[in-house]
Amino acid sequence: MVTYITRIILSAEVDPKDSPAAARRGAMLKLLVSRGFVINRRKNRIVAESGSMEAQAVKRYLLEHGFRADEFQVYLEYTRQWGML
């Protein structure tokens, strides 16, 4: 059996004077949470993780909602569990 984890990475370093960027990041996180993503803060980045939404689907979803591809990074990690493949 193969499962996957999709990670969306956002920079946590935003200039406090740049409130539009912070608002966009907040809106993106809200959308991701609504699709079942779990949000974690790690050092200088914010990581949203899901095992139910594939990487290309979430990228399309964010682009359709007006976000630019340079505002986030998408990672897809496959995990093979014991059993037949």
PyMOL Python script that loads the backbone (N, CA, C, O; Angstrom):
from pymol import cmd

cmd.read_pdbstr("""\
ATOM      1  N   MET A   1       0.846  -1.177   0.000  1.00  0.00           N
ATOM      2  CA  MET A   1       0.000   0.000   0.000  1.00  0.00           C
ATOM      3  C   MET A   1       0.892   1.241   0.000  1.00  0.00           C
ATOM      4  O   MET A   1       1.895   1.298   0.711  1.00  0.00           O
ATOM      5  N   VAL A   2       0.518   2.218  -0.796  1.00  0.00           N
ATOM      6  CA  VAL A   2       1.271   3.468  -0.881  1.00  0.00           C
ATOM      7  C   VAL A   2       0.361   4.615  -0.456  1.00  0.00           C
ATOM      8  O   VAL A   2      -0.768   4.743  -0.929  1.00  0.00           O
ATOM      9  N   THR A   3       0.872   5.435   0.437  1.00  0.00           N
ATOM     10  CA  THR A   3       0.146   6.636   0.848  1.00  0.00           C
ATOM     11  C   THR A   3       1.016   7.840   0.524  1.00  0.00           C
ATOM     12  O   THR A   3       2.185   7.688   0.169  1.00  0.00           O
ATOM     13  N   TYR A   4       0.464   9.009   0.643  1.00  0.00           N
ATOM     14  CA  TYR A   4       1.246  10.207   0.357  1.00  0.00           C
ATOM     15  C   TYR A   4       0.904  11.311   1.345  1.00  0.00           C
ATOM     16  O   TYR A   4      -0.157  11.319   1.970  1.00  0.00           O
ATOM     17  N   ILE A   5       1.841  12.237   1.460  1.00  0.00           N
ATOM     18  CA  ILE A   5       1.638  13.452   2.245  1.00  0.00           C
ATOM     19  C   ILE A   5       1.947  14.621   1.325  1.00  0.00           C
ATOM     20  O   ILE A   5       3.017  14.680   0.719  1.00  0.00           O
ATOM     21  N   THR A   6       1.019  15.536   1.225  1.00  0.00           N
ATOM     22  CA  THR A   6       1.229  16.754   0.456  1.00  0.00           C
ATOM     23  C   THR A   6       1.554  17.867   1.437  1.00  0.00           C
ATOM     24  O   THR A   6       0.838  18.081   2.415  1.00  0.00           O
ATOM     25  N   ARG A   7       2.648  18.574   1.160  1.00  0.00           N
ATOM     26  CA  ARG A   7       3.048  19.697   2.015  1.00  0.00           C
ATOM     27  C   ARG A   7       3.054  20.986   1.209  1.00  0.00           C
ATOM     28  O   ARG A   7       3.580  21.040   0.098  1.00  0.00           O
ATOM     29  N   ILE A   8       2.467  22.010   1.784  1.00  0.00           N
ATOM     30  CA  ILE A   8       2.521  23.359   1.228  1.00  0.00           C
ATOM     31  C   ILE A   8       3.382  24.170   2.186  1.00  0.00           C
ATOM     32  O   ILE A   8       3.091  24.248   3.380  1.00  0.00           O
ATOM     33  N   ILE A   9       4.440  24.770   1.659  1.00  0.00           N
ATOM     34  CA  ILE A   9       5.381  25.531   2.482  1.00  0.00           C
ATOM     35  C   ILE A   9       5.226  27.018   2.166  1.00  0.00           C
ATOM     36  O   ILE A   9       5.236  27.429   1.006  1.00  0.00           O
ATOM     37  N   LEU A  10       5.083  27.810   3.224  1.00  0.00           N
ATOM     38  CA  LEU A  10       5.008  29.267   3.099  1.00  0.00           C
ATOM     39  C   LEU A  10       6.091  29.878   3.971  1.00  0.00           C
ATOM     40  O   LEU A  10       6.415  29.341   5.030  1.00  0.00           O
ATOM     41  N   SER A  11       6.643  30.981   3.540  1.00  0.00           N
ATOM     42  CA  SER A  11       7.616  31.690   4.362  1.00  0.00           C
ATOM     43  C   SER A  11       6.900  32.335   5.538  1.00  0.00           C
ATOM     44  O   SER A  11       5.838  32.935   5.376  1.00  0.00           O
ATOM     45  N   ALA A  12       7.487  32.207   6.720  1.00  0.00           N
ATOM     46  CA  ALA A  12       6.906  32.844   7.911  1.00  0.00           C
ATOM     47  C   ALA A  12       7.508  34.222   8.132  1.00  0.00           C
ATOM     48  O   ALA A  12       7.094  34.955   9.030  1.00  0.00           O
ATOM     49  N   GLU A  13       8.486  34.569   7.308  1.00  0.00           N
ATOM     50  CA  GLU A  13       9.153  35.858   7.443  1.00  0.00           C
ATOM     51  C   GLU A  13       8.459  36.891   6.565  1.00  0.00           C
ATOM     52  O   GLU A  13       8.695  36.956   5.359  1.00  0.00           O
ATOM     53  N   VAL A  14       7.617  37.678   7.170  1.00  0.00           N
ATOM     54  CA  VAL A  14       6.911  38.738   6.453  1.00  0.00           C
ATOM     55  C   VAL A  14       7.170  40.039   7.183  1.00  0.00           C
ATOM     56  O   VAL A  14       7.077  40.104   8.409  1.00  0.00           O
ATOM     57  N   ASP A  15       7.492  41.064   6.434  1.00  0.00           N
ATOM     58  CA  ASP A  15       7.701  42.389   7.014  1.00  0.00           C
ATOM     59  C   ASP A  15       6.397  42.843   7.668  1.00  0.00           C
ATOM     60  O   ASP A  15       5.356  42.852   7.010  1.00  0.00           O
ATOM     61  N   PRO A  16       6.431  43.220   8.950  1.00  0.00           N
ATOM     62  CA  PRO A  16       5.203  43.653   9.636  1.00  0.00           C
ATOM     63  C   PRO A  16       4.499  44.812   8.931  1.00  0.00           C
ATOM     64  O   PRO A  16       3.290  44.989   9.078  1.00  0.00           O
ATOM     65  N   LYS A  17       5.252  45.593   8.172  1.00  0.00           N
ATOM     66  CA  LYS A  17       4.659  46.715   7.439  1.00  0.00           C
ATOM     67  C   LYS A  17       3.920  46.246   6.191  1.00  0.00           C
ATOM     68  O   LYS A  17       3.148  47.000   5.598  1.00  0.00           O
ATOM     69  N   ASP A  18       4.160  44.992   5.794  1.00  0.00           N
ATOM     70  CA  ASP A  18       3.540  44.449   4.581  1.00  0.00           C
ATOM     71  C   ASP A  18       2.279  43.670   4.952  1.00  0.00           C
ATOM     72  O   ASP A  18       2.235  42.446   4.832  1.00  0.00           O
ATOM     73  N   SER A  19       1.264  44.391   5.400  1.00  0.00           N
ATOM     74  CA  SER A  19       0.034  43.728   5.837  1.00  0.00           C
ATOM     75  C   SER A  19      -0.724  43.034   4.706  1.00  0.00           C
ATOM     76  O   SER A  19      -1.388  42.033   4.974  1.00  0.00           O
ATOM     77  N   PRO A  20      -0.663  43.511   3.440  1.00  0.00           N
ATOM     78  CA  PRO A  20      -1.343  42.745   2.379  1.00  0.00           C
ATOM     79  C   PRO A  20      -0.768  41.334   2.219  1.00  0.00           C
ATOM     80  O   PRO A  20      -1.516  40.383   1.990  1.00  0.00           O
ATOM     81  N   ALA A  21       0.552  41.194   2.337  1.00  0.00           N
ATOM     82  CA  ALA A  21       1.167  39.863   2.216  1.00  0.00           C
ATOM     83  C   ALA A  21       0.734  38.969   3.371  1.00  0.00           C
ATOM     84  O   ALA A  21       0.447  37.788   3.172  1.00  0.00           O
ATOM     85  N   ALA A  22       0.688  39.521   4.566  1.00  0.00           N
ATOM     86  CA  ALA A  22       0.248  38.745   5.730  1.00  0.00           C
ATOM     87  C   ALA A  22      -1.219  38.345   5.587  1.00  0.00           C
ATOM     88  O   ALA A  22      -1.602  37.236   5.959  1.00  0.00           O
ATOM     89  N   ALA A  23      -2.028  39.237   5.054  1.00  0.00           N
ATOM     90  CA  ALA A  23      -3.450  38.935   4.851  1.00  0.00           C
ATOM     91  C   ALA A  23      -3.627  37.837   3.805  1.00  0.00           C
ATOM     92  O   ALA A  23      -4.476  36.960   3.965  1.00  0.00           O
ATOM     93  N   ARG A  24      -2.828  37.879   2.731  1.00  0.00           N
ATOM     94  CA  ARG A  24      -2.909  36.839   1.693  1.00  0.00           C
ATOM     95  C   ARG A  24      -2.493  35.486   2.261  1.00  0.00           C
ATOM     96  O   ARG A  24      -3.116  34.462   1.979  1.00  0.00           O
ATOM     97  N   ARG A  25      -1.439  35.497   3.057  1.00  0.00           N
ATOM     98  CA  ARG A  25      -0.980  34.247   3.665  1.00  0.00           C
ATOM     99  C   ARG A  25      -2.054  33.689   4.592  1.00  0.00           C
ATOM    100  O   ARG A  25      -2.304  32.483   4.600  1.00  0.00           O
ATOM    101  N   GLY A  26      -2.682  34.554   5.365  1.00  0.00           N
ATOM    102  CA  GLY A  26      -3.764  34.116   6.250  1.00  0.00           C
ATOM    103  C   GLY A  26      -4.935  33.543   5.475  1.00  0.00           C
ATOM    104  O   GLY A  26      -5.522  32.539   5.879  1.00  0.00           O
ATOM    105  N   ALA A  27      -5.279  34.182   4.355  1.00  0.00           N
ATOM    106  CA  ALA A  27      -6.375  33.691   3.513  1.00  0.00           C
ATOM    107  C   ALA A  27      -6.032  32.328   2.917  1.00  0.00           C
ATOM    108  O   ALA A  27      -6.893  31.452   2.827  1.00  0.00           O
ATOM    109  N   MET A  28      -4.780  32.150   2.513  1.00  0.00           N
ATOM    110  CA  MET A  28      -4.361  30.870   1.953  1.00  0.00           C
ATOM    111  C   MET A  28      -4.442  29.771   3.014  1.00  0.00           C
ATOM    112  O   MET A  28      -4.910  28.669   2.731  1.00  0.00           O
ATOM    113  N   LEU A  29      -3.991  30.067   4.222  1.00  0.00           N
ATOM    114  CA  LEU A  29      -4.050  29.076   5.298  1.00  0.00           C
ATOM    115  C   LEU A  29      -5.491  28.707   5.630  1.00  0.00           C
ATOM    116  O   LEU A  29      -5.794  27.547   5.912  1.00  0.00           O
ATOM    117  N   LYS A  30      -6.366  29.689   5.595  1.00  0.00           N
ATOM    118  CA  LYS A  30      -7.791  29.436   5.854  1.00  0.00           C
ATOM    119  C   LYS A  30      -8.366  28.473   4.804  1.00  0.00           C
ATOM    120  O   LYS A  30      -9.109  27.551   5.142  1.00  0.00           O
ATOM    121  N   LEU A  31      -8.018  28.694   3.534  1.00  0.00           N
ATOM    122  CA  LEU A  31      -8.473  27.800   2.463  1.00  0.00           C
ATOM    123  C   LEU A  31      -7.932  26.383   2.666  1.00  0.00           C
ATOM    124  O   LEU A  31      -8.656  25.401   2.498  1.00  0.00           O
ATOM    125  N   LEU A  32      -6.657  26.293   3.027  1.00  0.00           N
ATOM    126  CA  LEU A  32      -6.051  24.973   3.218  1.00  0.00           C
ATOM    127  C   LEU A  32      -6.686  24.228   4.387  1.00  0.00           C
ATOM    128  O   LEU A  32      -6.935  23.026   4.293  1.00  0.00           O
ATOM    129  N   VAL A  33      -6.948  24.923   5.475  1.00  0.00           N
ATOM    130  CA  VAL A  33      -7.608  24.296   6.632  1.00  0.00           C
ATOM    131  C   VAL A  33      -8.999  23.804   6.240  1.00  0.00           C
ATOM    132  O   VAL A  33      -9.436  22.744   6.690  1.00  0.00           O
ATOM    133  N   SER A  34      -9.692  24.571   5.404  1.00  0.00           N
ATOM    134  CA  SER A  34     -11.037  24.157   4.971  1.00  0.00           C
ATOM    135  C   SER A  34     -11.002  22.879   4.133  1.00  0.00           C
ATOM    136  O   SER A  34     -12.014  22.189   4.008  1.00  0.00           O
ATOM    137  N   ARG A  35      -9.833  22.565   3.556  1.00  0.00           N
ATOM    138  CA  ARG A  35      -9.676  21.335   2.773  1.00  0.00           C
ATOM    139  C   ARG A  35      -9.006  20.221   3.572  1.00  0.00           C
ATOM    140  O   ARG A  35      -8.591  19.211   3.003  1.00  0.00           O
ATOM    141  N   GLY A  36      -8.898  20.401   4.895  1.00  0.00           N
ATOM    142  CA  GLY A  36      -8.389  19.340   5.752  1.00  0.00           C
ATOM    143  C   GLY A  36      -6.899  19.373   6.043  1.00  0.00           C
ATOM    144  O   GLY A  36      -6.371  18.421   6.618  1.00  0.00           O
ATOM    145  N   PHE A  37      -6.215  20.425   5.670  1.00  0.00           N
ATOM    146  CA  PHE A  37      -4.784  20.528   5.953  1.00  0.00           C
ATOM    147  C   PHE A  37      -4.562  20.854   7.426  1.00  0.00           C
ATOM    148  O   PHE A  37      -5.360  21.549   8.054  1.00  0.00           O
ATOM    149  N   VAL A  38      -3.466  20.339   7.958  1.00  0.00           N
ATOM    150  CA  VAL A  38      -3.039  20.631   9.324  1.00  0.00           C
ATOM    151  C   VAL A  38      -1.874  21.613   9.213  1.00  0.00           C
ATOM    152  O   VAL A  38      -0.933  21.382   8.454  1.00  0.00           O
ATOM    153  N   ILE A  39      -1.938  22.703   9.969  1.00  0.00           N
ATOM    154  CA  ILE A  39      -0.942  23.772   9.882  1.00  0.00           C
ATOM    155  C   ILE A  39       0.034  23.671  11.051  1.00  0.00           C
ATOM    156  O   ILE A  39      -0.372  23.513  12.202  1.00  0.00           O
ATOM    157  N   ASN A  40       1.326  23.764  10.740  1.00  0.00           N
ATOM    158  CA  ASN A  40       2.384  23.767  11.756  1.00  0.00           C
ATOM    159  C   ASN A  40       3.380  24.867  11.430  1.00  0.00           C
ATOM    160  O   ASN A  40       3.634  25.162  10.262  1.00  0.00           O
ATOM    161  N   ARG A  41       3.939  25.467  12.462  1.00  0.00           N
ATOM    162  CA  ARG A  41       4.991  26.466  12.261  1.00  0.00           C
ATOM    163  C   ARG A  41       6.323  25.805  12.587  1.00  0.00           C
ATOM    164  O   ARG A  41       6.480  25.187  13.640  1.00  0.00           O
ATOM    165  N   ARG A  42       7.266  25.941  11.684  1.00  0.00           N
ATOM    166  CA  ARG A  42       8.604  25.372  11.867  1.00  0.00           C
ATOM    167  C   ARG A  42       9.639  26.442  11.531  1.00  0.00           C
ATOM    168  O   ARG A  42       9.755  26.866  10.381  1.00  0.00           O
ATOM    169  N   LYS A  43      10.376  26.867  12.527  1.00  0.00           N
ATOM    170  CA  LYS A  43      11.403  27.899  12.386  1.00  0.00           C
ATOM    171  C   LYS A  43      10.889  29.089  11.583  1.00  0.00           C
ATOM    172  O   LYS A  43      10.035  29.834  12.063  1.00  0.00           O
ATOM    173  N   ASN A  44      11.401  29.275  10.361  1.00  0.00           N
ATOM    174  CA  ASN A  44      11.023  30.446   9.572  1.00  0.00           C
ATOM    175  C   ASN A  44      10.041  30.115   8.447  1.00  0.00           C
ATOM    176  O   ASN A  44      10.005  30.797   7.423  1.00  0.00           O
ATOM    177  N   ARG A  45       9.250  29.068   8.649  1.00  0.00           N
ATOM    178  CA  ARG A  45       8.270  28.697   7.621  1.00  0.00           C
ATOM    179  C   ARG A  45       7.011  28.132   8.251  1.00  0.00           C
ATOM    180  O   ARG A  45       6.996  27.706   9.406  1.00  0.00           O
ATOM    181  N   ILE A  46       5.970  28.144   7.460  1.00  0.00           N
ATOM    182  CA  ILE A  46       4.693  27.558   7.863  1.00  0.00           C
ATOM    183  C   ILE A  46       4.456  26.372   6.939  1.00  0.00           C
ATOM    184  O   ILE A  46       4.588  26.487   5.721  1.00  0.00           O
ATOM    185  N   VAL A  47       4.106  25.231   7.526  1.00  0.00           N
ATOM    186  CA  VAL A  47       3.914  24.004   6.759  1.00  0.00           C
ATOM    187  C   VAL A  47       2.472  23.540   6.926  1.00  0.00           C
ATOM    188  O   VAL A  47       1.988  23.366   8.044  1.00  0.00           O
ATOM    189  N   ALA A  48       1.796  23.343   5.802  1.00  0.00           N
ATOM    190  CA  ALA A  48       0.438  22.794   5.788  1.00  0.00           C
ATOM    191  C   ALA A  48       0.533  21.380   5.213  1.00  0.00           C
ATOM    192  O   ALA A  48       1.079  21.192   4.125  1.00  0.00           O
ATOM    193  N   GLU A  49       0.009  20.385   5.931  1.00  0.00           N
ATOM    194  CA  GLU A  49       0.130  18.988   5.511  1.00  0.00           C
ATOM    195  C   GLU A  49      -1.234  18.324   5.371  1.00  0.00           C
ATOM    196  O   GLU A  49      -2.161  18.585   6.137  1.00  0.00           O
ATOM    197  N   SER A  50      -1.323  17.450   4.358  1.00  0.00           N
ATOM    198  CA  SER A  50      -2.554  16.698   4.131  1.00  0.00           C
ATOM    199  C   SER A  50      -2.218  15.343   3.528  1.00  0.00           C
ATOM    200  O   SER A  50      -1.279  15.218   2.742  1.00  0.00           O
ATOM    201  N   GLY A  51      -2.979  14.347   3.896  1.00  0.00           N
ATOM    202  CA  GLY A  51      -2.855  13.029   3.290  1.00  0.00           C
ATOM    203  C   GLY A  51      -4.043  12.716   2.404  1.00  0.00           C
ATOM    204  O   GLY A  51      -4.216  11.580   1.964  1.00  0.00           O
ATOM    205  N   SER A  52      -4.868  13.733   2.141  1.00  0.00           N
ATOM    206  CA  SER A  52      -6.080  13.486   1.357  1.00  0.00           C
ATOM    207  C   SER A  52      -6.181  14.323   0.086  1.00  0.00           C
ATOM    208  O   SER A  52      -7.090  14.106  -0.715  1.00  0.00           O
ATOM    209  N   MET A  53      -5.277  15.266  -0.117  1.00  0.00           N
ATOM    210  CA  MET A  53      -5.339  16.097  -1.323  1.00  0.00           C
ATOM    211  C   MET A  53      -3.995  16.025  -2.034  1.00  0.00           C
ATOM    212  O   MET A  53      -2.966  16.378  -1.457  1.00  0.00           O
ATOM    213  N   GLU A  54      -3.997  15.573  -3.273  1.00  0.00           N
ATOM    214  CA  GLU A  54      -2.786  15.382  -4.051  1.00  0.00           C
ATOM    215  C   GLU A  54      -2.168  16.728  -4.428  1.00  0.00           C
ATOM    216  O   GLU A  54      -2.870  17.735  -4.517  1.00  0.00           O
ATOM    217  N   ALA A  55      -0.869  16.743  -4.647  1.00  0.00           N
ATOM    218  CA  ALA A  55      -0.110  17.978  -4.875  1.00  0.00           C
ATOM    219  C   ALA A  55      -0.639  18.813  -6.039  1.00  0.00           C
ATOM    220  O   ALA A  55      -0.834  20.018  -5.886  1.00  0.00           O
ATOM    221  N   GLN A  56      -0.871  18.203  -7.187  1.00  0.00           N
ATOM    222  CA  GLN A  56      -1.351  18.978  -8.340  1.00  0.00           C
ATOM    223  C   GLN A  56      -2.744  19.542  -8.092  1.00  0.00           C
ATOM    224  O   GLN A  56      -3.062  20.643  -8.543  1.00  0.00           O
ATOM    225  N   ALA A  57      -3.566  18.793  -7.381  1.00  0.00           N
ATOM    226  CA  ALA A  57      -4.923  19.270  -7.080  1.00  0.00           C
ATOM    227  C   ALA A  57      -4.886  20.490  -6.172  1.00  0.00           C
ATOM    228  O   ALA A  57      -5.629  21.447  -6.389  1.00  0.00           O
ATOM    229  N   VAL A  58      -4.025  20.465  -5.152  1.00  0.00           N
ATOM    230  CA  VAL A  58      -3.961  21.613  -4.242  1.00  0.00           C
ATOM    231  C   VAL A  58      -3.330  22.816  -4.938  1.00  0.00           C
ATOM    232  O   VAL A  58      -3.723  23.954  -4.681  1.00  0.00           O
ATOM    233  N   LYS A  59      -2.362  22.578  -5.811  1.00  0.00           N
ATOM    234  CA  LYS A  59      -1.765  23.690  -6.564  1.00  0.00           C
ATOM    235  C   LYS A  59      -2.822  24.356  -7.437  1.00  0.00           C
ATOM    236  O   LYS A  59      -2.936  25.581  -7.451  1.00  0.00           O
ATOM    237  N   ARG A  60      -3.595  23.553  -8.167  1.00  0.00           N
ATOM    238  CA  ARG A  60      -4.688  24.089  -8.997  1.00  0.00           C
ATOM    239  C   ARG A  60      -5.691  24.857  -8.149  1.00  0.00           C
ATOM    240  O   ARG A  60      -6.141  25.938  -8.529  1.00  0.00           O
ATOM    241  N   TYR A  61      -6.038  24.291  -6.996  1.00  0.00           N
ATOM    242  CA  TYR A  61      -7.002  24.900  -6.079  1.00  0.00           C
ATOM    243  C   TYR A  61      -6.537  26.290  -5.645  1.00  0.00           C
ATOM    244  O   TYR A  61      -7.314  27.244  -5.674  1.00  0.00           O
ATOM    245  N   LEU A  62      -5.276  26.402  -5.244  1.00  0.00           N
ATOM    246  CA  LEU A  62      -4.756  27.697  -4.801  1.00  0.00           C
ATOM    247  C   LEU A  62      -4.670  28.693  -5.955  1.00  0.00           C
ATOM    248  O   LEU A  62      -4.993  29.868  -5.778  1.00  0.00           O
ATOM    249  N   LEU A  63      -4.243  28.243  -7.125  1.00  0.00           N
ATOM    250  CA  LEU A  63      -4.167  29.134  -8.288  1.00  0.00           C
ATOM    251  C   LEU A  63      -5.556  29.619  -8.698  1.00  0.00           C
ATOM    252  O   LEU A  63      -5.727  30.782  -9.062  1.00  0.00           O
ATOM    253  N   GLU A  64      -6.541  28.731  -8.641  1.00  0.00           N
ATOM    254  CA  GLU A  64      -7.920  29.111  -8.972  1.00  0.00           C
ATOM    255  C   GLU A  64      -8.483  30.138  -7.996  1.00  0.00           C
ATOM    256  O   GLU A  64      -9.389  30.896  -8.342  1.00  0.00           O
ATOM    257  N   HIS A  65      -7.948  30.165  -6.778  1.00  0.00           N
ATOM    258  CA  HIS A  65      -8.408  31.127  -5.773  1.00  0.00           C
ATOM    259  C   HIS A  65      -7.560  32.397  -5.751  1.00  0.00           C
ATOM    260  O   HIS A  65      -7.612  33.165  -4.791  1.00  0.00           O
ATOM    261  N   GLY A  66      -6.782  32.616  -6.804  1.00  0.00           N
ATOM    262  CA  GLY A  66      -6.079  33.881  -6.978  1.00  0.00           C
ATOM    263  C   GLY A  66      -4.684  33.976  -6.393  1.00  0.00           C
ATOM    264  O   GLY A  66      -4.101  35.060  -6.379  1.00  0.00           O
ATOM    265  N   PHE A  67      -4.133  32.874  -5.909  1.00  0.00           N
ATOM    266  CA  PHE A  67      -2.773  32.912  -5.381  1.00  0.00           C
ATOM    267  C   PHE A  67      -1.780  32.650  -6.504  1.00  0.00           C
ATOM    268  O   PHE A  67      -2.088  31.942  -7.463  1.00  0.00           O
ATOM    269  N   ARG A  68      -0.597  33.222  -6.381  1.00  0.00           N
ATOM    270  CA  ARG A  68       0.455  33.048  -7.381  1.00  0.00           C
ATOM    271  C   ARG A  68       1.331  31.856  -7.002  1.00  0.00           C
ATOM    272  O   ARG A  68       1.490  31.543  -5.822  1.00  0.00           O
ATOM    273  N   ALA A  69       1.892  31.200  -8.003  1.00  0.00           N
ATOM    274  CA  ALA A  69       2.743  30.031  -7.762  1.00  0.00           C
ATOM    275  C   ALA A  69       3.993  30.383  -6.965  1.00  0.00           C
ATOM    276  O   ALA A  69       4.568  29.512  -6.312  1.00  0.00           O
ATOM    277  N   ASP A  70       4.425  31.641  -7.004  1.00  0.00           N
ATOM    278  CA  ASP A  70       5.629  32.026  -6.254  1.00  0.00           C
ATOM    279  C   ASP A  70       5.338  32.334  -4.781  1.00  0.00           C
ATOM    280  O   ASP A  70       6.253  32.691  -4.038  1.00  0.00           O
ATOM    281  N   GLU A  71       4.089  32.204  -4.354  1.00  0.00           N
ATOM    282  CA  GLU A  71       3.727  32.456  -2.958  1.00  0.00           C
ATOM    283  C   GLU A  71       3.814  31.199  -2.090  1.00  0.00           C
ATOM    284  O   GLU A  71       3.721  31.286  -0.866  1.00  0.00           O
ATOM    285  N   PHE A  72       3.989  30.044  -2.709  1.00  0.00           N
ATOM    286  CA  PHE A  72       4.022  28.791  -1.954  1.00  0.00           C
ATOM    287  C   PHE A  72       4.859  27.755  -2.690  1.00  0.00           C
ATOM    288  O   PHE A  72       5.106  27.874  -3.891  1.00  0.00           O
ATOM    289  N   GLN A  73       5.288  26.744  -1.956  1.00  0.00           N
ATOM    290  CA  GLN A  73       6.001  25.605  -2.530  1.00  0.00           C
ATOM    291  C   GLN A  73       5.187  24.355  -2.230  1.00  0.00           C
ATOM    292  O   GLN A  73       4.621  24.215  -1.145  1.00  0.00           O
ATOM    293  N   VAL A  74       5.134  23.454  -3.194  1.00  0.00           N
ATOM    294  CA  VAL A  74       4.373  22.215  -3.031  1.00  0.00           C
ATOM    295  C   VAL A  74       5.344  21.036  -3.024  1.00  0.00           C
ATOM    296  O   VAL A  74       6.197  20.918  -3.904  1.00  0.00           O
ATOM    297  N   TYR A  75       5.207  20.169  -2.028  1.00  0.00           N
ATOM    298  CA  TYR A  75       6.004  18.951  -1.940  1.00  0.00           C
ATOM    299  C   TYR A  75       5.057  17.770  -1.812  1.00  0.00           C
ATOM    300  O   TYR A  75       4.041  17.843  -1.120  1.00  0.00           O
ATOM    301  N   LEU A  76       5.403  16.683  -2.489  1.00  0.00           N
ATOM    302  CA  LEU A  76       4.618  15.454  -2.400  1.00  0.00           C
ATOM    303  C   LEU A  76       5.559  14.335  -1.981  1.00  0.00           C
ATOM    304  O   LEU A  76       6.573  14.088  -2.635  1.00  0.00           O
ATOM    305  N   GLU A  77       5.223  13.668  -0.899  1.00  0.00           N
ATOM    306  CA  GLU A  77       6.057  12.587  -0.377  1.00  0.00           C
ATOM    307  C   GLU A  77       5.235  11.305  -0.356  1.00  0.00           C
ATOM    308  O   GLU A  77       4.173  11.239   0.263  1.00  0.00           O
ATOM    309  N   TYR A  78       5.750  10.283  -1.049  1.00  0.00           N
ATOM    310  CA  TYR A  78       5.087   8.980  -1.049  1.00  0.00           C
ATOM    311  C   TYR A  78       5.697   8.107   0.033  1.00  0.00           C
ATOM    312  O   TYR A  78       6.903   8.156   0.277  1.00  0.00           O
ATOM    313  N   THR A  79       4.863   7.310   0.677  1.00  0.00           N
ATOM    314  CA  THR A  79       5.311   6.388   1.709  1.00  0.00           C
ATOM    315  C   THR A  79       4.785   5.003   1.370  1.00  0.00           C
ATOM    316  O   THR A  79       3.581   4.826   1.186  1.00  0.00           O
ATOM    317  N   ARG A  80       5.664   4.032   1.287  1.00  0.00           N
ATOM    318  CA  ARG A  80       5.227   2.660   1.041  1.00  0.00           C
ATOM    319  C   ARG A  80       5.078   1.955   2.375  1.00  0.00           C
ATOM    320  O   ARG A  80       6.009   1.915   3.179  1.00  0.00           O
ATOM    321  N   GLN A  81       3.921   1.410   2.596  1.00  0.00           N
ATOM    322  CA  GLN A  81       3.678   0.656   3.820  1.00  0.00           C
ATOM    323  C   GLN A  81       3.854  -0.825   3.515  1.00  0.00           C
ATOM    324  O   GLN A  81       3.910  -1.223   2.352  1.00  0.00           O
ATOM    325  N   TRP A  82       3.939  -1.627   4.548  1.00  0.00           N
ATOM    326  CA  TRP A  82       4.113  -3.062   4.355  1.00  0.00           C
ATOM    327  C   TRP A  82       2.920  -3.649   3.612  1.00  0.00           C
ATOM    328  O   TRP A  82       1.778  -3.226   3.789  1.00  0.00           O
ATOM    329  N   GLY A  83       3.219  -4.617   2.793  1.00  0.00           N
ATOM    330  CA  GLY A  83       2.170  -5.286   2.049  1.00  0.00           C
ATOM    331  C   GLY A  83       2.520  -5.349   0.576  1.00  0.00           C
ATOM    332  O   GLY A  83       3.646  -5.048   0.180  1.00  0.00           O
ATOM    333  N   MET A  84       1.565  -5.737  -0.217  1.00  0.00           N
ATOM    334  CA  MET A  84       1.786  -5.880  -1.654  1.00  0.00           C
ATOM    335  C   MET A  84       1.677  -4.532  -2.335  1.00  0.00           C
ATOM    336  O   MET A  84       0.864  -3.691  -1.952  1.00  0.00           O
ATOM    337  N   LEU A  85       2.491  -4.340  -3.334  1.00  0.00           N
ATOM    338  CA  LEU A  85       2.459  -3.101  -4.110  1.00  0.00           C
ATOM    339  C   LEU A  85       1.941  -3.373  -5.495  1.00  0.00           C
ATOM    340  O   LEU A  85       1.837  -2.454  -6.307  1.00  0.00           O
TER     341      LEU A  85
END
""", "prot")
cmd.dss("prot")
cmd.show_as("cartoon", "prot")
cmd.util.cbc("prot")
cmd.orient("prot")
